[in-house]
Amino acid sequence: MEQRLDWTLTEALDYDHGRGDPFAAAVRSTRMAMIITDPNLPDNPIVFANRAFQQLTGYERHEVMGRNCRFLQGGDTDRRTVARLGEAIAKGHDVSVDLLNYRKDGSRFWNALFVSSVRDDEGRIKFFFASQMDVTARIDDQSRIAQEKARVEAEVGRRMAQLQNSLEAQQLLLHEVDHRVKNNMTMIGSILRLQMREADDPRTKALLRAMMARVDALAAVHRSLYQSEDITRFDIGTYAVNLAQDLGQAHPDSNIRIRADLSRAEVPAGQASAIGLIINEILTQTVAPPEGQHAEAVVTITATTEGQEAQLTIDVDGNRDAAPSGLGALIIARLAAQARCRVGWNATQTGTRLHIAATREST
Amino acid sequence: MTQPISPLDVLVVEDEFLIAMDLGMIIEDAGHRVIASAASLQDVEALPQDNRPDLALVDMQLARDTTGLQVNALIRERWPGTVVVFVTANPKKIPEDFEGAHGLIAKPFTSLGVTAALTYLERVMHKVGPAPAAPGSLVTAPALAALRV
């Protein structure tokens, strides 16, 4: 009882009053708000409150002494946290909570409250010691960080949606352009074919037919690119076989048989038109019979990739002995230089062997 | 040029006049007959009922905001025996089951490609000889395979 009186007395004493208890003086003058409550009195009232507590809460000492500290709570104080606190105190456990408290003037602050029990030698709780710290800034920071995080996430979501939209717009544009290119190529083909019918002179007709075949070859390149999985790659083996089949079927009176042994042999799309035209020149000159004539040929097409090169071999076994001439020869030479591919042309015992080697990657 | 075993009566549905004319000439060069040209669904509706084509080549985007799919539906109802082949620059617009149509020729087509497709279709429709391999220019639909059995 004497001791308790000393505590109470300490509250009234100044540091330099000479009472001489350095611990009491420290508790009294520390910046940490502290109170002591007595659970052995009705409603566990405050029996000590230091100066920092008075400064934190705005209450004078005489206004808090003898009261339960629940007067610090207010309308927005979380009831569950209060219940947790009450339960710990009832059981005599230490407890640490962040609690929304109210000052005398009604302003709010976040209180990092720590409560521990003080027991006597028999283990009976004599006091509760509680320290309070204003952590409003920390809680605000946390909520600001949470808000900022939500804002950034919303922004990321918005940008993702924008990207998605712009990707879809681009795909739409690509399809639209593709569609128009194809329609225009169809028109060009139709106009050329119609013009060809007007030509009486066989030489003009033959020239227009060669022109037509080149436009058709370009159209076939475009079609094969846009029908494939990867529009950036062009498979020369498949293309050559399709072109040769079209030639064969266009001349049902001739006997043109096609054999194919194709592995993947791709070149970049940028080279597709040039190489497609080269293959067209080769096939029309070696496989297609001259107007009104019958052809007998076996065409063997082999495609592979060796190292950095796509390789295409066309063996024409039959009655043709055609080295390229005229515009055809010029087109092959110039386009081969442009597309950096090598075109070889050898006579074999029974026909002609053509070989094209093109780099797989853009140079 | 080619002599067909039995010439086909062909309907051309295409809103570009030049392309329709070109297709018509390719068809006639191959020995078949163009019995009518139409630019829209309404044009096809206006054709006489008894003028049944063996084959219809149908573009997708047609005049008067009509589509090749609508024309196909009309033909399926009106002339169930007619083989419909879409001729389009937009093959992705065609549903996977072709809605009962028989195939497609991708634009830009070549005269060789169309001729080869006509030859193939004629052989399948008249069940001439063993089933030939479809040419590269023609994408075949399930309905066409059904004709061969």
Interface residues (C-beta under 8 A of the other chain):
Chain A: H175 D178 H179 K182 N183 M185 T186 M187 I188 G189 S190 I191 R193 L194 R197 M212 D216 A219 A220 H222 R223 Q227 V241 N242 Q245 D246 L247 Q249 A250 P252 D253
Chain B: T2 E16 L18 I19 M21 D22 L23 M25 I26 A89 N90 P91 K92 A106 K107 P108 F109 T110 S111 L112 G113 T115 A116 T119 Y120 P135 G136 S137
